[in-house]
């Protein structure tokens, strides 16, 4: 522990997890040390099981450390801008600014208008690991020689000894273990959080629900097709039967195409897409992927068969802190989510910003700051997970109806804003609109209640069938019915776009 150079006490902070939230909070706390109104020094130890991405070159990142393409909207950008020059000198060049939304229904391309229709709105698409590397580089440049900063990369937090306020850390290379003491422990350590386990063990009223998003998906990085705008987000409602897809631009003339399906449809998707033979996949994709023509179908197929079906998880907690243990949770440890609304990383970054501002407001009083953080962020984290899972319906027929509902409501709200409420989908990520505001709107319109009930039923029925509790039923003609609904939806989208954007 560093000795303070003035009368201010030192607070030992251990941050477990060097993701977006952990890195941003690290730098914010170190910046707090230099602020005139700070009443404590924060001695920060950052622990992460992986290597320091900030020490890698762009070429090394692109070759070996590609991750998910994610949205970076106003919520996350405003958090990043808390630190001087972080956005302008480190983050800005890592992604692609989005200026248009494009919808592909079959082979028909429809413009969804500007992706940043509100004045001052910003939307970027970035690789998650590129943002991590950018913030890590900032920390190396600004704080590496700071006596209050200690990095423990290639080290994993194994156990929280909350009775003695210390964590057991194992070095990945030497396998040696050591204890690191803390006055404040911040869990930014993901879905399977070790820090969160301490709250489970200590607080009988702590409720934590961990599940998956009920989706299997694959993502490929391919050359940008000639007909796909390099600054557009392309939504592909049906890239293949029973699939949903999205195409997100990358730097370097690439595009990230993600296609996924609900797990209850695993027996109904095309067998070709389950094949390990890239030639089989390439042939099927060339014949059935109608949105746009790919530059190299073999490249797409080789990446497709070269990866397993990806899955990710969701986390819901009823509070994010323990005053007894001096622990706080952020990011995926608190509210891991489906990527469907593109706000997971934004919310994680906002967590770090919110905690920093609460520390300032409370004059660094952890006894007041920790419960205030839960009060401010639990509603946002749980709104995030609920919206990401239940603004979309796992029932294809109902989802087709919901697309039409969104189109009609958006059109009517544009012309009659005083009489028709806005659809919650169009509110997400807007500056000044919290996710809890979006959730409240979805409740008022009855969308959340309806699709939450349907989705929960489908998930439970799939579980009961998959483990043999009940026998699966066969529904004849389901694909035909779905195809008809997609056609109806396409006609509705076309009619709406021609009315709404051709003027």
Protein Blocks (a to p, Z undefined) as FASTA:
>chain_A
ZZdfbfbdcdddddehjafklmmmmmmmmmmmmpmkbcbdcddddddfbdcfklpcfklm
mmmmcccdddddfklmmmmmmpghklmmmmmmmmccdfbdcddehjbccdebjfblbghi
acddddfklmmmmmmmmmmmmmmmpmkbccdehiacfbdcfknopaddddfklopacddd
dfbdcdfebjklfklmmmmmmmmkbccddddehiacddddddddfklcfkbccddfblbg
hiacdddddehhiacddddddfklmmmmcfklmpcbfklmmmmmmmmmmkbccfblmlmm
mmmmmpccddddddddfbfbdfklopadehjllmgccfklopmmmmmmmmmmmmmmmmmm
noopaklmmmmmmmmmmmmmmmmmmmmmmmpcfblklmmmmmmmmmmmmmmmmmmmmlmc
cdfklmgopahiafklmmmmmmmnommmmmmmmmmmmmmmmmmmmnopaccdddehklmm
mmmmmmmmmmmmmmmmmmmmmZZ
